[in-house]
Amino acid sequence: MKHQTQDPNRALDRILELENMVGQPNFDLDQREDIPVRIRVDESVGPALFKPDPLLPGGYLANSLTVRAMRPDIFVLGDSLDDLAAPYACACGQELDIQFWKLCPHCGRGLKP
């Protein structure tokens, strides 16, 4: 069987479909925690990189392509991002993890899983 990389952000849909043996949800998605992150544009920051924002405590700086390429929501179960890692090789030669990006933050190409 050929392994296909799937968009980890679709994991939420799959979790909603799964129920354990007693008919209860596997995860209490009503108890989710939303953590907003504030990001300002600074073109001096390299692609796919973030720097702490000196003017905004807890905020970050990123270039405009990086901001445009970021997913607005990232679904995480537990403490590890590795569980949903989905490596992707862009045509521009850069390796990235599609759980974080909707476009390549290096060249702006759409991602084709």
C-alpha positions as a Python dict, from the first residue, in 0.01 Angstrom:
ca = {
    (1, 'M'): (0, 0, 0),
    (2, 'K'): (139, 340, -97),
    (3, 'H'): (162, 595, 186),
    (4, 'Q'): (9, 930, 101),
    (5, 'T'): (83, 1247, 292),
    (6, 'Q'): (-242, 1386, 423),
    (7, 'D'): (-313, 1733, 547),
    (8, 'P'): (-290, 1707, 928),
    (9, 'N'): (-549, 1980, 966),
    (10, 'R'): (-804, 1729, 839),
    (11, 'A'): (-729, 1516, 1145),
    (12, 'L'): (-1000, 1705, 1333),
    (13, 'D'): (-1262, 1587, 1084),
    (14, 'R'): (-1139, 1230, 1124),
    (15, 'I'): (-1145, 1252, 1504),
    (16, 'L'): (-1504, 1372, 1494),
    (17, 'E'): (-1590, 1059, 1292),
    (18, 'L'): (-1426, 819, 1539),
    (19, 'E'): (-1596, 701, 1854),
    (20, 'N'): (-1465, 455, 2109),
    (21, 'M'): (-1634, 126, 2202),
    (22, 'V'): (-1887, 286, 2440),
    (23, 'G'): (-1999, 549, 2194),
    (24, 'Q'): (-1816, 837, 2359),
    (25, 'P'): (-1596, 1080, 2168),
    (26, 'N'): (-1225, 1000, 2184),
    (27, 'F'): (-1144, 1364, 2264),
    (28, 'D'): (-1344, 1640, 2430),
    (29, 'L'): (-1316, 1902, 2158),
    (30, 'D'): (-1536, 2140, 2358),
    (31, 'Q'): (-1245, 2174, 2601),
    (32, 'R'): (-1007, 2301, 2335),
    (33, 'E'): (-773, 2586, 2405),
    (34, 'D'): (-732, 2863, 2149),
    (35, 'I'): (-400, 3045, 2173),
    (36, 'P'): (-377, 3355, 1955),
    (37, 'V'): (-33, 3458, 1832),
    (38, 'R'): (31, 3816, 1721),
    (39, 'I'): (258, 3856, 1420),
    (40, 'R'): (373, 4178, 1253),
    (41, 'V'): (524, 4206, 906),
    (42, 'D'): (895, 4284, 882),
    (43, 'E'): (1053, 4220, 543),
    (44, 'S'): (1401, 4192, 696),
    (45, 'V'): (1307, 3852, 844),
    (46, 'G'): (1393, 3557, 617),
    (47, 'P'): (1125, 3328, 466),
    (48, 'A'): (961, 3078, 702),
    (49, 'L'): (1135, 3240, 1000),
    (50, 'F'): (1003, 3427, 1302),
    (51, 'K'): (1178, 3669, 1536),
    (52, 'P'): (1052, 3795, 1872),
    (53, 'D'): (887, 4134, 1828),
    (54, 'P'): (1070, 4398, 2036),
    (55, 'L'): (760, 4622, 2037),
    (56, 'L'): (497, 4358, 2109),
    (57, 'P'): (568, 4135, 2412),
    (58, 'G'): (489, 3774, 2321),
    (59, 'G'): (454, 3869, 1954),
    (60, 'Y'): (666, 3783, 1653),
    (61, 'L'): (797, 3938, 1333),
    (62, 'A'): (783, 3760, 995),
    (63, 'N'): (803, 3863, 631),
    (64, 'S'): (483, 3913, 431),
    (65, 'L'): (513, 3585, 235),
    (66, 'T'): (556, 3389, 558),
    (67, 'V'): (246, 3554, 706),
    (68, 'R'): (44, 3486, 389),
    (69, 'A'): (164, 3122, 378),
    (70, 'M'): (75, 3040, 741),
    (71, 'R'): (-233, 2841, 826),
    (72, 'P'): (-472, 3050, 1037),
    (73, 'D'): (-542, 2756, 1270),
    (74, 'I'): (-315, 2472, 1372),
    (75, 'F'): (-475, 2167, 1531),
    (76, 'V'): (-257, 2005, 1798),
    (77, 'L'): (-335, 1705, 2017),
    (78, 'G'): (-128, 1700, 2333),
    (79, 'D'): (218, 1845, 2370),
    (80, 'S'): (385, 1718, 2054),
    (81, 'L'): (363, 1856, 1702),
    (82, 'D'): (549, 1549, 1574),
    (83, 'D'): (236, 1331, 1587),
    (84, 'L'): (80, 1516, 1295),
    (85, 'A'): (400, 1599, 1106),
    (86, 'A'): (355, 1584, 730),
    (87, 'P'): (686, 1648, 552),
    (88, 'Y'): (657, 1801, 207),
    (89, 'A'): (918, 1873, -60),
    (90, 'C'): (826, 2185, -254),
    (91, 'A'): (921, 2220, -620),
    (92, 'C'): (1150, 2509, -514),
    (93, 'G'): (1366, 2256, -326),
    (94, 'Q'): (1263, 2350, 27),
    (95, 'E'): (1141, 2093, 281),
    (96, 'L'): (849, 2198, 499),
    (97, 'D'): (577, 2055, 719),
    (98, 'I'): (233, 2113, 568),
    (99, 'Q'): (67, 2114, 909),
    (100, 'F'): (184, 2478, 938),
    (101, 'W'): (157, 2611, 583),
    (102, 'K'): (-111, 2662, 315),
    (103, 'L'): (152, 2790, 66),
    (104, 'C'): (527, 2742, 48),
    (105, 'P'): (671, 3021, 266),
    (106, 'H'): (983, 3030, 47),
    (107, 'C'): (835, 3064, -304),
    (108, 'G'): (457, 3109, -259),
    (109, 'R'): (357, 2794, -454),
    (110, 'G'): (43, 2609, -349),
    (111, 'L'): (102, 2278, -172),
    (112, 'K'): (-12, 1963, -349),
    (113, 'P'): (-44, 1670, -103),
}
